[in-house]
Amino acid sequence: MTARDTVGLALVGIGGWGNNLARNLDGLRDARLRWICDVDERRLAAAARQYPEARTTRRLGDVLDDPEVDAVVVATPAPTHHALGKMVLRAGRDLYLEKPMVLDLAHGVELQRLAEAGGRVLMVGHLLEYHPVVIRLRDMIRAGELGTIHYISTQRLNLGTIREDENVLWSFAPHDVSSILFMLGQEPTDVAARGQSCIHKGVEDVAFMTMRFGDKSMAHVHVSWLDPHKTRKMTIVGSRRMAVFDDLESTEKLRIYDKGANVRTDYDGFAEYAGLRFGDILVPHIPFTEPLRVEVQHFVQCVRTRATPVSDGHDGLRVLRVLEAAERSLRNGGQPMQPLALPEPVTEPQPA
């Protein structure tokens, strides 16, 4: 834990999402963005103009050699997360890793245990767990306001960046999986997924994933970066009420529908039928703060107080277990797969 009033931060990776992180990190009152690291000289030059108080470098070693760097935010391509995360944790710094945490469950276990052994804060960028609408929905579910949850359906679609080193499940679905586990407070018993590789062979551009839970609820996730419509929508169907969260709405992001269906038995006891209920639509007022600002402020607070982040390493591992099961299902024709128990971490061979 730093003894200074201001937490020294470094950002590794200033691509598209890294720019959003830099803007929010630079705006924190109790932290200072000291370094920006990237392999692209043009990005570094642009960052130097925009954030003149931060030093720039192509070498992570320069960042880790600075004793005034307390924590490092990594927003590089997912295949690099494991190696960079190890370097940061072994250097005794706290670590924020953008989603997905890593692309291999064993690597995630290794990072989590490195953080635990070194007393380091490890936080994963599960942005929706800091979204005020998702937090409200979690609280409503816990309070029973929606009744028994029958199912959750999400759509995360766009015609956007097409990746070659991770499929759309690993790129898009961490948002939806993390928010679903966060709201329900449980992990799935099995996961099934089907997908299609349209551009690069073996890299799915569209995928449909289903999770089943022990309480008989289920969740369906549809992700695609090859769709004509940009969609960020979640529907929750409960026995009492239904909720729709549309993150692309500018103001009315959440709507609660007092609708449902109940099985009724007629007076003579020989027949039963489904009675439909159509009630009001409620648009609750939810004060909105940019989730990314809330998220990075939470990280800095955890660095200062040594508190455990909401989206800590264990949260990252829960999401990885689901994604790994979905990947196995993809490779086995969509058969449901149980999430694996956490494996032993990858260990490096010791010198003779």
C-alpha positions in Angstrom: 0.0 0.0 0.0 1.3 3.4 -0.9 2.1 5.9 1.8 1.5 8.8 -0.7 -1.8 10.7 -0.9 -1.9 10.2 -4.7 -1.8 6.7 -6.2 0.7 6.4 -9.1 -0.8 4.7 -12.1 0.5 3.4 -15.4 -1.6 2.4 -18.4 -0.3 -0.3 -20.7 -2.0 -0.2 -24.0 -3.6 2.9 -25.5 -5.6 1.6 -28.4 -9.4 2.2 -28.7 -10.4 1.1 -25.2 -7.1 2.2 -23.7 -8.0 5.8 -24.8 -11.2 5.6 -22.8 -9.3 4.3 -19.8 -6.7 7.1 -20.1 -9.3 9.7 -20.1 -10.9 8.4 -17.0 -7.6 7.7 -15.2 -6.4 11.2 -15.9 -9.5 12.6 -14.4 -9.2 11.0 -11.0 -8.4 13.4 -8.1 -6.7 10.9 -5.9 -4.5 9.3 -8.6 -1.9 10.4 -11.1 -1.4 8.9 -14.5 2.4 8.7 -14.5 3.1 6.4 -17.5 1.6 5.4 -20.8 3.1 2.3 -22.4 2.4 1.0 -25.9 4.4 -0.6 -28.7 3.0 1.8 -31.3 5.0 5.0 -31.6 2.2 6.9 -33.2 -0.2 6.1 -30.4 2.5 7.2 -27.9 3.0 10.4 -29.7 -0.7 11.2 -29.6 -0.9 10.2 -26.0 2.0 12.5 -25.1 0.2 15.4 -26.7 -3.1 14.7 -24.9 -1.5 13.8 -21.5 1.7 15.8 -21.2 2.2 15.1 -17.5 2.5 11.3 -18.2 5.7 9.8 -19.5 5.6 7.5 -22.5 7.6 4.3 -23.3 7.5 1.2 -25.4 9.0 -0.9 -22.5 7.1 -2.2 -19.6 10.4 -2.4 -17.7 10.6 1.4 -17.7 7.2 1.5 -15.9 8.1 -1.1 -13.4 11.5 0.5 -12.6 9.6 3.7 -11.4 9.1 3.3 -7.6 6.3 5.9 -7.7 4.1 3.5 -9.8 1.8 1.7 -7.4 -0.6 0.1 -9.8 -0.7 -0.8 -13.5 -3.8 -0.9 -15.8 -3.4 -3.4 -18.7 -5.6 -2.8 -21.8 -3.6 -4.7 -24.4 -4.9 -7.5 -26.7 -6.1 -10.5 -24.7 -3.3 -12.9 -25.7 -0.8 -10.7 -24.0 -2.6 -10.4 -20.6 -1.0 -13.5 -19.0 2.6 -12.5 -19.6 2.1 -8.8 -18.8 0.1 -9.6 -15.7 2.8 -11.9 -14.4 5.4 -9.1 -14.9 3.3 -6.6 -13.1 2.5 -8.8 -10.1 6.0 -10.1 -9.8 7.2 -6.5 -9.6 5.0 -6.0 -6.6 2.4 -3.8 -8.2 -1.4 -3.9 -8.1 -3.0 -4.9 -11.3 -6.1 -4.1 -13.3 -6.6 -6.4 -16.3 -9.2 -5.6 -19.0 -11.6 -8.4 -20.0 -11.1 -11.1 -20.8 -8.8 -11.7 -17.9 -6.8 -14.2 -19.9 -7.6 -16.8 -22.6 -6.6 -19.9 -20.5 -8.2 -20.9 -17.2 -4.9 -22.2 -15.8 -3.2 -18.9 -16.6 -6.0 -17.1 -14.7 -5.4 -19.4 -11.7 -1.7 -18.6 -11.8 -2.3 -14.8 -11.8 -4.8 -15.1 -9.0 -2.4 -17.1 -6.8 0.5 -14.7 -7.6 -1.7 -11.8 -6.4 -2.6 -13.7 -3.3 0.9 -14.7 -2.5 2.2 -11.1 -3.0 -0.7 -9.4 -1.2 -1.5 -7.5 -4.5 -4.9 -6.2 -5.6 -6.1 -8.0 -8.8 -9.1 -6.5 -10.5 -10.7 -7.6 -13.8 -12.4 -5.1 -16.1 -16.0 -6.5 -15.9 -17.5 -3.1 -16.7 -21.2 -4.0 -16.3 -20.8 -4.9 -12.7 -20.3 -1.1 -12.1 -23.2 -0.1 -14.3 -26.0 1.6 -12.2 -28.7 -0.3 -14.1 -27.1 -3.7 -13.6 -26.6 -2.9 -9.9 -30.3 -1.9 -9.6 -31.4 -5.1 -11.4 -29.2 -7.2 -9.0 -30.8 -5.5 -6.0 -34.3 -6.1 -7.4 -33.6 -9.7 -8.0 -32.2 -10.2 -4.5 -35.3 -8.4 -3.0 -37.6 -10.7 -5.0 -39.2 -7.7 -6.9 -39.2 -9.6 -10.2 -40.2 -12.9 -8.5 -38.6 -16.2 -9.5 -36.2 -15.6 -12.4 -37.3 -17.8 -15.4 -34.6 -16.7 -17.8 -32.3 -13.9 -18.9 -31.6 -13.1 -22.6 -28.8 -10.8 -23.8 -27.8 -9.4 -27.2 -24.4 -7.8 -27.9 -24.2 -7.2 -31.6 -22.3 -4.9 -33.9 -20.6 -4.6 -37.2 -17.2 -3.8 -35.8 -13.7 -5.0 -35.3 -13.2 -8.5 -36.5 -10.5 -10.3 -34.5 -8.2 -13.2 -35.6 -6.8 -14.3 -32.2 -9.9 -14.6 -30.1 -13.5 -15.5 -31.1 -16.6 -13.4 -30.4 -17.4 -15.3 -27.3 -14.1 -14.4 -25.6 -14.2 -10.8 -27.0 -17.9 -9.9 -26.3 -19.4 -12.4 -23.9 -17.4 -11.5 -20.8 -19.6 -8.5 -20.4 -22.8 -10.5 -20.4 -21.5 -13.5 -18.5 -20.1 -11.3 -15.7 -23.3 -9.3 -15.4 -25.5 -12.4 -15.3 -23.4 -14.1 -12.6 -23.3 -10.8 -10.7 -27.0 -10.4 -10.7 -28.0 -14.0 -10.0 -25.3 -14.6 -7.5 -24.6 -18.2 -8.7 -22.7 -20.0 -11.4 -24.2 -22.3 -14.1 -24.4 -26.0 -13.8 -23.8 -26.4 -17.6 -23.0 -24.3 -20.6 -23.9 -24.9 -24.3 -22.7 -22.9 -27.3 -23.0 -22.9 -31.1 -21.3 -20.5 -33.4 -20.3 -19.8 -37.0 -16.9 -18.8 -38.5 -17.7 -16.5 -41.4 -14.5 -14.6 -42.0 -11.6 -16.4 -40.5 -11.7 -20.2 -40.3 -11.9 -21.4 -36.7 -12.7 -17.9 -35.2 -16.4 -17.6 -34.6 -17.9 -14.3 -35.6 -21.4 -15.1 -34.2 -22.2 -17.3 -31.2 -25.3 -18.3 -29.2 -24.6 -19.5 -25.6 -27.0 -21.0 -23.1 -26.3 -21.3 -19.4 -28.5 -23.4 -17.0 -28.5 -22.8 -13.3 -29.3 -25.0 -10.3 -32.5 -23.1 -9.5 -33.9 -24.0 -12.9 -33.3 -20.5 -14.3 -31.4 -20.1 -17.6 -29.6 -17.4 -19.6 -29.1 -17.0 -23.3 -26.3 -14.9 -24.7 -26.2 -13.8 -28.4 -23.0 -12.1 -29.5 -21.8 -11.1 -33.0 -19.4 -8.6 -34.5 -21.0 -9.3 -37.9 -24.5 -7.8 -37.6 -26.1 -4.8 -39.3 -27.5 -3.5 -36.0 -25.6 -2.2 -32.9 -27.5 -3.8 -30.0 -26.8 -3.8 -26.3 -29.9 -5.3 -24.7 -30.8 -7.5 -21.8 -34.3 -9.0 -21.0 -35.1 -10.5 -17.6 -38.3 -12.5 -17.3 -39.5 -13.2 -13.7 -42.6 -14.7 -12.3 -43.8 -11.3 -11.0 -42.4 -8.8 -13.4 -40.1 -8.5 -16.5 -37.3 -6.0 -17.1 -35.6 -4.7 -20.2 -32.2 -3.0 -20.1 -31.2 -1.2 -23.3 -27.8 0.4 -22.8 -28.1 2.3 -26.1 -31.0 4.3 -24.8 -29.8 7.8 -23.8 -32.2 8.2 -20.8 -34.7 5.5 -20.3 -32.3 2.6 -20.1 -34.4 0.4 -17.8 -38.1 -0.5 -18.1 -40.0 -2.7 -15.7 -43.0 -4.4 -17.1 -45.8 -5.5 -14.7 -46.6 -8.5 -17.0 -46.7 -12.2 -16.5 -48.5 -15.5 -16.8 -50.0 -17.7 -14.1 -51.6 -21.1 -14.3 -55.1 -21.0 -12.9 -57.5 -23.8 -12.1 -61.2 -23.3 -12.8 -63.9 -23.7 -10.1 -64.7 -27.4 -10.8 -61.1 -28.5 -10.6 -61.1 -30.3 -13.9 -59.2 -27.8 -16.1 -56.5 -25.3 -15.8 -55.3 -22.5 -18.0 -52.7 -19.8 -18.3 -53.9 -16.4 -17.2 -52.0 -13.5 -18.7 -51.4 -10.3 -16.7 -50.9 -6.9 -18.4 -50.0 -4.1 -16.1 -48.1 -0.8 -16.1 -44.7 -0.1 -17.5 -42.4 1.6 -15.0 -39.3 3.6 -16.0 -37.3 4.1 -12.8 -35.1 7.1 -12.3 -31.5 5.9 -11.9 -28.8 8.5 -11.5 -26.2 7.8 -14.1 -22.5 8.0 -13.8 -20.2 6.7 -16.5 -19.5 3.0 -15.4 -15.9 3.2 -16.5 -15.3 6.2 -14.2 -16.9 4.3 -11.3 -14.8 1.2 -12.1 -11.4 2.9 -12.2 -12.2 5.0 -9.1 -13.1 1.7 -7.3 -9.7 0.2 -8.4 -7.8 3.2 -7.0 -9.8 3.0 -3.8 -8.9 -0.7 -3.4 -5.3 0.2 -4.0 -5.4 2.8 -1.3 -7.4 0.8 1.3 -6.4 -2.8 0.3 -10.0 -3.7 -0.1 -11.1 -6.6 -2.4 -12.5 -5.3 -5.7 -16.1 -6.2 -6.7 -14.6 -7.8 -9.9 -11.6 -9.4 -8.3 -9.5 -12.3 -9.5 -12.0 -14.9 -8.3 -14.7 -13.1 -10.3 -12.5 -13.3 -13.3 -12.0 -17.0 -12.8 -15.8 -17.5 -12.5 -16.2 -15.9 -15.9 -13.3 -17.9 -17.4 -14.8 -21.2 -16.3 -18.0 -20.3 -18.2 -16.1 -19.2 -21.3 -13.9 -22.3 -21.2 -17.0 -24.5 -21.0 -18.6 -22.6 -23.9 -15.4 -23.1 -26.0 -15.5 -26.9 -25.3 -19.2 -26.9 -26.3 -18.4 -25.1 -29.5 -15.8 -27.7 -30.4 -18.3 -30.5 -29.6 -21.3 -29.6 -31.7 -23.0 -27.6 -29.0 -23.2 -30.3 -26.4 -23.7 -29.0 -22.8 -20.5 -28.9 -20.8 -20.0 -28.5 -17.1 -17.6 -25.8 -16.0 -14.3 -27.4 -14.9 -12.9 -27.3 -11.4 -10.1 -24.8 -11.1 -6.9 -26.4 -12.3 -3.5 -26.3 -10.7 -1.6 -23.2 -11.9 1.0 -23.4 -14.7 4.4 -23.6 -13.0 7.7 -22.7 -14.7 10.5 -25.3 -14.6 13.1 -24.7 -11.9 16.8 -24.4 -12.9 18.8 -27.5 -12.2 
